[in-house]
Amino acid sequence: MRLFLTQSGMYLLFQPKGSEGLPLRHFSQQHQCEAMAPKKAKKRIEGANSNVFSMFEQAQIQEFKEAFTIMDQNRDGFIDKADLRDTFAALGRLNVKNEEIDEMIKEAPGPINFTVFLTMFGEKLKGADPEETILNAFKVFDPEGKGLKSAYIKEMLMTQGERFSQEEIDQMFAAFPPDISGNLDYKNLVHVITHGEEKD
């Protein structure tokens, strides 16, 4: 049974429907992704972290770029409030409060282009253990801690990234059956992925 998911693979797991086939640009230099930033934002971005691209391997940067492209719903090169709201809507979360989205946007030092996005992830991932990292990926889509719909997880695992077969899906849900509401106990799943055994 395949249960290992990489940190960046978790982000790909939650791609909204219809996101396959988007044109992805490969950004290997900081200046390429800042070309569209306003002058005021460029100053703040330049000071963010010029080494951000050296923090990750090229494959990781590409996976982060794919996640960024999916979240940049209006394709303007920046993630803003409207993009976050559209991303949450695509994930079935229609009741996200404006205050929650404002708090997310405030975490950035300025407009969120790809360099800022990558810097924010780099800062959050420094020193994070694999279990915490994977849990945080799930928690983005489950801020209230109620669980994720197993039907959605099944669809994503079978249609995105390294696709699971029906047999692999059946094995996973046999080992981690959904609760009465149809939600997957992802905390236990993450514990098994990272520790190889169920929590007591």
Backbone as a ProteinNet text record, in pm:
[ID]
protein_1_A
[PRIMARY]
MRLFLTQSGMYLLFQPKGSEGLPLRHFSQQHQCEAMAPKKAKKRIEGANSNVFSMFEQAQIQEFKEAFTIMDQNRDGFIDKADLRDTFAALGRLNVKNEEIDEMIKEAPGPINFTVFLTMFGEKLKGADPEETILNAFKVFDPEGKGLKSAYIKEMLMTQGERFSQEEIDQMFAAFPPDISGNLDYKNLVHVITHGEEKD
[TERTIARY]
85.3	0	88.8	65.3	145.3	80.6	150.3	97.8	192.6	313.6	410.6	378.4	364	343.1	449.5	516	614.2	542.1	615.5	559.3	504.5	581.7	533.2	423.4	423.8	317.7	183.6	185.7	61.8	-5.2	75.2	17.3	-47	15.8	-39.8	-165.9	-176.6	-294	-420.4	-409.2	-526.1	-548.2	-503.7	-526	-674.9	-726.7	-867.4	-894.4	-1020.5	-1059.2	-1025.1	-988.6	-962.1	-826.6	-738.9	-610.7	-504.1	-530.2	-431.3	-417.3	-298.4	-275.3	-255.9	-243.8	-217.5	-76	-55.2	81.5	164.6	271.6	356.4	486.5	519.8	646.7	748	868.9	974	1053.8	1053.7	1124.3	1250.8	1365.5	1490.6	1564.1	1516.4	1580.1	1473.7	1513.4	1421.1	1362.8	1441.3	1395.5	1286.3	1283.3	1181.4	1042.3	1026.7	892.5	855.7	949.5	919	890.3	899.4	887.1	756.3	648.5	519.2	487.9	575.7	547.9	556.5	469.8	479.9	613.2	661.2	791.9	800.9	697.7	698	711.3	642.4	647.7	783.9	847.6	977.9	1080	1077.2	1172.5	1154.1	1029.4	1002.9	1039.8	1011.8	1039.8	1189.6	1266	1409.7	1473.5	1420.7	1477.1	1426.5	1329.2	1267.5	1370.2	1428.9	1532	1584.3	1700.5	1753.7	1803.2	1817.8	1866.6	1753.1	1630.9	1517.8	1526.2	1578.3	1584.5	1691.6	1787.3	1890.1	1843.2	1728.8	1676.8	1612.4	1572.9	1499.1	1567.5	1543	1591.1	1503.1	1555.3	1483.1	1345	1335.6	1206.3	1106.9	1155.2	1066.9	1016.8	1105.9	1066.8	958	972.9	871.6	737.5	739.5	614.5	549.6	630.7	576.4	518.3	583.2	533.6	398.4	382.8	254.1	146	177.5	80.6	46.5	148	125.9	35	62.9	-15.5	-161.4	-184.6	-321.6	-392.2	-320.9	-382	-401.8	-317.3	-328.6	-441.3	-563.1	-680.8	-697.8	-662.8	-682.2	-558.7	-454.4	-333.3	-262.2	-260.6	-190.9	-51.1	-7.9	125.7	131.6	16.8	10.8	-106.6	-91.4	-202.7	-261.7	-389.9	-457.3	-580.7	-659.3	-777.5	-873	-896.6	-990	-938.8	-807.5	-749.3	-768.6	-744.5	-761.8	-907.2	-998.2	-1140.9	-1179.9	-1134.3	-1164.3	-1103.4	-982	-916.7	-995.7	-1035.9	-1116.4	-1249.4	-1311.3	-1438.3	-1419.6	-1308.3	-1281	-1263.1	-1224.2	-1206.1	-1332.3	-1440.1	-1566.5	-1583.4	-1493.2	-1502.9	-1557.9	-1688.5	-1753.2	-1775.7	-1757.7	-1789.3	-1665.9	-1557.7	-1437.1	-1464	-1434.4	-1460.6	-1353.9	-1395	-1300.9	-1184.7	-1211.9	-1106.8	-999.1	-1041.9	-945.6	-855.6	-915.6	-838.2	-745.6	-795.3	-710.8	-588.7	-608.3	-496.2	-393.4	-440.5	-348	-266	-332.6	-264.9	-164.2	-197.2	-109	21.6	26.5	149.8	260.3	224.3	323.5	375.1	502.8	559.3	510	441.2	389.8	307.6	286.9	212.8	277.5	195.4	246.2	269.3	392.7	431.4	499.5	554.6	610.6	728.9	814.7	930.2	885.3	787.3	735.5	670.2	592.5	527	630.8	737.1	842.8	915.3	940.5	1006.6	921.6	790.7	701.6	703.5	700.3	707.1	841.9	949.4	1082.7	1095.1	1041.4	1047.3	963.5	846.7	759.9	814.5	888	935.9	1070.4	1141.3	1270.1	1248.5	1316.2	1310	1182.3	1091.4	966.9	992.7	936.3	954	853.1	879.2	790.8	644.6	619.1	480.9	410.7	477	418	394.5	488.5	477.6	356.8	341	228.8	96.4	94.1	-27.7	-68.2	30.4	-0.3	-57.8	-12.5	-69.2	-216.9	-251.4	-392	-471.6	-412.6	-484.6	-521.6	-447.3	-482.6	-624.6	-662.1	-793.7	-893.7	-848.2	-934.2	-904	-920.5	-882	-962.6	-1082.9	-1165.4	-1139.7	-1055.3	-1018.7	-1129.9	-1222.6	-1335.2	-1308.3	-1201.3	-1168.5	-1193.5	-1137.3	-1152.9	-1239.9	-1325.6	-1415.7	-1335.2	-1360.5	-1285.9	-1311.2	-1430	-1459.8	-1369.6	-1344.2	-1257.2	-1113.4	-1066.2	-929.7	-914.6	-1015.2	-1010.9	-999.1	-1081.5	-1078.3	-940.5	-883.2	-752.5	-642.2	-645.9	-542.7	-550.9	-669	-685.2	-670.4	-669.4	-664.8	-546.7	-472.4	-364.7	-231.2	-123.1	11.7	35.7	101.2	125.1	-4.4	-83.4	-220.8	-227	-317.5	-343.3	-439.7	-426	-522.4	-641	-749.5	-865.5	-826.4	-740.4	-695.8	-620.2	-533.4	-458.9	-551.8	-651.9	-750.9	-826.9	-869.9	-942.9	-858.2	-728.7	-638.8	-625.6	-612.6	-597.5	-721.6	-840.5	-962.5	-997.2	-943.5	-959.7	-877.1	-758.5	-671.3	-716.4	-773.2	-816.3	-958.5	-1056.9	-1194.9	-1245.2	-1327.8	-1386.2	-1479.2	-1498.9	-1591.2	-1735.2	-1829	-1970.9	-2010.8	-1937.2	-1964.6	-1895.1	-1818.2	-1746.6	-1611.8	-1561.8	-1432.6	-1321	-1202.6	-1084	-1011.5	-972.5	-891.6	-747.6	-716.9	-584.7	-474.4	-507.4	-404.2	-344.3	-428.7	-380.3	-304.8	-356.6	-290.3	-149.6	-135.8	-4.6	88.9	35.7	119.2	174.3	91	136	237.5	213.2	306.6	444.3	448.5	576.9	639.7	558.9	612.3	598	514.5	498.3	408	339.7	248.1	135.3	22.4	-92.2	-70.7	-136.6	-132.7	-209.7	-166.8	-238.9	-366.5
-118.4	0	123.1	218.7	339.8	448.8	493.2	599.5	717.3	705.5	812.7	928.1	1045.7	1166.6	1267.5	1327.4	1430.2	1558.2	1646.5	1774.7	1849.7	1858.4	1931	1853.3	1720.9	1640.3	1667.8	1706.1	1738.6	1859.7	1958.3	2076	2039.1	1946.9	1904.6	1822.1	1753.8	1673.4	1758.3	1883	1967.9	2063.8	2027.3	2112.9	2119.6	2240.5	2250.5	2181.4	2144.9	2080.5	2170.2	2108.6	2183.4	2250.6	2218.8	2288.8	2221.3	2101.5	2034.8	2108.6	2108.4	2168	2318.3	2376.9	2519.6	2545.4	2653	2682	2722.7	2649	2678.1	2739.4	2853.6	2916.7	2874.8	2851.4	2808.2	2930.3	2958.3	3074.2	3028	3056.4	3017.5	3137.2	3258.3	3377.2	3465.7	3532.9	3617.2	3727.9	3787.7	3903	3868.1	3746.1	3708.6	3718	3680.8	3681.4	3815.7	3910.9	4041.2	4144.1	4104	4199.1	4276.9	4214.8	4281.5	4353	4345.9	4406.8	4559.1	4631	4776.1	4816.6	4941.4	4985.6	4975.9	5019.2	5015.8	4872.4	4780.7	4640	4580.6	4624.3	4568.9	4592.6	4712.2	4740.8	4643.5	4620.6	4529	4386.7	4348.4	4212.2	4187	4285.8	4267.2	4237.1	4297	4273.6	4147.7	4081.9	3965.1	3855.9	3799.7	3697.7	3662.9	3717.6	3696.3	3554.1	3475.8	3338	3237	3281.9	3190.9	3075	3098.4	2991.7	2888.5	2924.9	2828.3	2740.1	2772.8	2695	2564.5	2556.8	2441.8	2382.8	2255	2191.4	2238.3	2225.3	2271.9	2206.3	2076.8	2006.8	2062.8	2097.4	2155.1	2291.9	2371.3	2504	2490.9	2393.7	2372.8	2333.4	2248.9	2208.8	2327.2	2411.2	2531.8	2624.8	2631.3	2716.3	2665.9	2534.5	2477.9	2515.2	2504.4	2541.3	2690.2	2773.2	2917.8	2946.9	2882.5	2904.9	2867.1	2760.2	2718	2821.4	2874.9	2973.2	3108.6	3141.8	3269	3255.7	3257.3	3229.5	3326.6	3454.3	3551.8	3566.9	3488	3480.7	3615.3	3698.5	3827	3823.3	3706.4	3694.3	3722.5	3749.9	3778.8	3703.5	3664.5	3605.1	3715.9	3744.9	3848	3788.2	3874.6	3827.2	3751	3803.7	3738.7	3600.3	3588.5	3458.2	3358.7	3403.3	3312.9	3270	3365.9	3332.3	3231.8	3253	3160.7	3023	3020.1	2892.1	2815.5	2884.7	2818.5	2770.8	2850.7	2810.9	2685.5	2678.5	2559.9	2435.9	2457.1	2345.5	2317.6	2389.9	2365.5	2445.2	2535.8	2618.7	2755.2	2767.6	2890.8	2989.2	2943.5	3027.3	3087.1	3108.1	3167.4	3315.3	3360.4	3499.8	3591.4	3715.3	3815	3836.4	3829.8	3849.8	3741.7	3617.2	3507.8	3533	3575.2	3601.9	3721.2	3825.4	3941.5	3900.3	3811.8	3765.3	3690.8	3611	3538	3635.1	3735.3	3833.5	3915	3945.4	4026.1	3955.2	3823.5	3750.2	3784.4	3836.9	3870	4011.9	4036.5	4170.5	4269.1	4222.2	4306	4220.5	4265.3	4183	4045	3941.9	3804.3	3757.1	3777.6	3717.7	3584.3	3518	3385.3	3388.6	3489.8	3498.5	3512.4	3599	3616.9	3487.9	3424.8	3297.1	3193.1	3180.8	3084.1	3119.9	3248.3	3293.9	3260.5	3284.2	3255.1	3106.3	3020.7	2876.9	2839.1	2898.7	2868.7	2900.9	3016	3055.6	2962.4	2923.7	2836	2693.9	2650	2512.1	2493.1	2602.6	2590.3	2521.3	2413.8	2344.8	2267.5	2263.8	2189.5	2041.1	1958.4	1815	1768.3	1652.6	1606.6	1593.5	1545.1	1528.8	1664.5	1762.1	1895.2	1956.7	1937.8	1993.5	1936.1	1804.6	1741	1778	1780	1820.3	1962.4	2051.8	2190.4	2200.1	2114.5	2113.7	2075.3	1975.2	1936.7	2047.9	2110.3	2210.6	2334.2	2362.5	2475.5	2457.6	2334.5	2305.2	2261	2259.2	2218.7	2303.8	2436.3	2523.5	2500.3	2445.3	2420.4	2282.8	2203.5	2072.8	1969.8	1981.9	1888.7	1770.7	1777	1668.2	1706.8	1627.3	1649.5	1540.1	1577.3	1480.6	1375.2	1250.1	1140.5	1133.8	1171.9	1168.7	1265.8	1382.4	1480.9	1429.5	1373.1	1319.4	1207.5	1120.9	1012	1067.9	1167	1226	1285.7	1357.2	1419.8	1314.7	1211	1107.1	1029.6	1021.6	944.7	1029.2	1162.2	1246.4	1342.7	1358.1	1456.8	1390.8	1453.3	1408.8	1262.8	1190.9	1047.4	975.9	940.8	894.7	758.1	748.6	622.4	539.9	408.9	319.1	300.4	243.4	215.7	121.1	24.1	-71.2	-0.1	93.6	167.9	254.7	314.2	393.9	304.4	187.2	93.3	52	26.5	-11.6	101.2	223.2	336.2	354.2	349	369.2	247.4	130	14.8	36.2	93	119.6	243.1	340.4	466.1	498.3	425.7	448.1	587	647.3	777.7	764.7	876.2	874.5	879.6	887.4	883.7	1000.6	1112.1	1228.9	1221.3	1114.2	1100.3	1169.4	1208.3	1276	1177.3	1207.3	1126.3	1180.4	1091.7	1130.8	1145.6	1262.4	1281.2	1289.7	1323.4	1329.9	1191.6	1091.1	953.9	909.1	943.7	909.2	968.4	1095.8	1161.9	1096.4	1059.9	993.3	861.6	784.7	657.4	682.3	783.4	815.3	847.8	926.3	973.6	882.1	801.9	716.5	567.3	531.1	390.5	313.1	382.1	312.5	405.9	347.1	428	486.7	603.1	663.5	575.2	578.1	501.4	570
0	0	0	-89.1	-99.3	-14.3	90.4	174.9	185.4	131.6	147.4	53.3	108.1	29.2	68.7	-27.5	4.1	40.4	106.1	146.1	25.6	-80.7	-197.6	-268.7	-255.9	-313.8	-248	-119.9	-50.2	-114.8	-156.9	-219.9	-352.6	-424.7	-553.2	-534.3	-420.6	-390.3	-392.6	-351.7	-335.8	-451.6	-571.1	-687.2	-718	-744.9	-783.2	-916.6	-937.5	-1063	-1180.7	-1292	-1413.7	-1416.7	-1321	-1317.1	-1401.6	-1451	-1534.3	-1666.3	-1718.8	-1848.7	-1846.1	-1725.8	-1720.5	-1769.9	-1843	-1885.7	-1765	-1739	-1624.3	-1672.9	-1616.1	-1649.3	-1544.9	-1587.3	-1496	-1453.1	-1324.4	-1272.4	-1201.7	-1260.5	-1198	-1140.7	-1169.6	-1115.4	-1053.6	-945.7	-871.5	-958.1	-1045.8	-1122.5	-1221.7	-1271.9	-1369.3	-1310.1	-1182.9	-1125.7	-1065.5	-1061.3	-1005.8	-1113.7	-1238.6	-1348.2	-1344.1	-1296	-1297.1	-1166.5	-1065.1	-935.4	-943.9	-871.7	-867.2	-804	-833.7	-783.6	-632.1	-562	-415.9	-365.8	-430.9	-390.6	-419.9	-530.4	-566.6	-456.8	-395.4	-288.6	-173.4	-133.4	-23.2	-60.6	-183	-227.3	-234.3	-283.6	-296.6	-162.1	-56.3	75.7	141	81.3	144.6	171	69	85.1	-52.6	-85.7	-220	-240.5	-133.2	-144.3	-148.8	-162.2	-150.8	-249.7	-369	-468.2	-434.4	-348.7	-309.2	-193.9	-133.9	-21.4	-66.6	-193.5	-243.1	-365.2	-388.4	-510.9	-626.8	-747.8	-866.7	-878.5	-849.6	-859	-757.7	-637	-536.2	-581.2	-638.2	-686.4	-792.2	-881.3	-985.8	-924.4	-821.2	-756.5	-685.7	-620.3	-558.4	-664.9	-780.7	-889.1	-938.5	-946.2	-987.1	-886.4	-756.7	-653	-662.6	-684.2	-698.5	-818	-930.5	-1052.1	-1030	-956.5	-927.5	-840.9	-741.5	-652	-720.3	-816.5	-889	-991.4	-942.2	-1023.9	-1140.4	-1121.6	-1229.5	-1318.3	-1291.7	-1375.4	-1393	-1285.7	-1296.3	-1235.2	-1187.2	-1129.2	-980.5	-919.1	-776.4	-714.5	-588.4	-514.4	-428.4	-448.8	-370.8	-303.8	-238.8	-166.3	-257.1	-375.6	-468.5	-507.8	-528.6	-562.9	-449.3	-325.4	-211	-197.8	-212.5	-201.9	-310.5	-434.6	-544.6	-520.1	-463.5	-433.9	-329.2	-223	-120.3	-178.5	-264	-326.4	-410.6	-483.6	-565.7	-479.8	-354.4	-261.5	-180.5	-210.8	-141.9	-14	15.7	136.9	98.2	99.7	55.9	170.2	294	409.4	476.8	403.7	460.9	485.3	607.7	643.9	584.9	555.7	504.1	600	730.8	830.8	818.8	792.7	776.6	656.2	546.9	425.5	447.5	516.4	546.6	628.2	726.8	809.3	725	630.9	543.2	458.9	403.2	318.2	399.7	526.3	611.5	645.6	630.3	659	560.1	445.1	341.7	362.6	326.7	341.4	235.1	134.9	26.6	-66.1	-190.4	-286	-299.6	-308.8	-308.5	-451.3	-498.4	-625.8	-593.7	-692.3	-667.4	-571	-581.3	-491.6	-346.9	-321.6	-186	-138.3	-224.2	-192.7	-150.4	-228.4	-199.4	-70.2	-47.9	74.9	196.7	186.5	299	332.4	230.5	255.3	314.5	262.9	314.3	461.4	502.1	642.5	729.2	679.7	758.2	768.4	665.8	663.4	732.3	763.5	831.8	965.5	986.8	1114.6	1139.7	1045	1064.5	1042.7	1129.2	1107.9	1003.7	942.1	833.9	876.5	998.8	1042.5	1049.6	1109.5	1121.2	983.3	892.7	758.1	684.7	689.3	619.3	686	819.9	890.9	852.8	845.7	808.8	668.5	578	442.8	448.1	528.2	543.8	612.1	715.5	794.5	714	609.1	522.6	470.6	444	388.3	494.9	620.8	731.6	855	845.8	956.9	1084.4	1072.3	1190.2	1250.4	1187.1	1241	1235.8	1141	1132.2	1040.4	963.5	871.8	727.4	638.3	494.3	435.1	342.7	279.4	203.9	235.6	173.7	23.2	-21.9	-165.8	-241.4	-182.6	-246.9	-251.7	-140.9	-136.3	-238.9	-248.5	-346.8	-488.1	-519.2	-653.6	-684.2	-588.3	-610.3	-627.2	-545.1	-554.5	-685.4	-742.8	-866.3	-992.7	-978.5	-1098.4	-1103.2	-994.4	-989.4	-957.7	-1003.2	-967.9	-1003.5	-911.8	-929.9	-891	-989.9	-966.8	-899.5	-802.3	-734.4	-818.5	-810.2	-874.2	-779.5	-831.4	-746.4	-633.5	-663.3	-561.2	-448.6	-485.2	-383.1	-298.5	-361.9	-288.4	-191.3	-239.6	-153.9	-34.3	-57.8	51.5	153.8	104.5	195.5	282.2	219	296.2	382.4	349.4	438.5	564.9	547.9	662.6	740.1	670.1	731.6	686.3	739.1	693.8	733.8	648.2	681.4	802.1	873.3	986.4	935.3	1025.6	989.6	899	906.6	821.5	686.3	662.9	536.5	534.4	652.6	661.9	691.3	638.5	663	785.9	877.7	993.9	946.7	890.6	830.7	935.3	1060.3	1165.4	1188.2	1194.3	1210.3	1085.2	967.5	842	837.6	873.6	872.6	973.3	1089.1	1190	1134.8	1068.2	1010.4	898.4	815	706.7	762.9	870.5	922.1	1026.5	1096.8	1203.3	1175.6	1079.3	1045.2	1138.1	1228.5	1320	1359.1	1400	1439.7	1577.4	1602.8	1735.8	1832.2	1956.6	2059.6	2099.3
[MASK]
++++++++++++++++++++++++++++++++++++++++++++++++++++++++++++++++++++++++++++++++++++++++++++++++++++++++++++++++++++++++++++++++++++++++++++++++++++++++++++++++++++++++++++++++++++++++++++++++++++++++

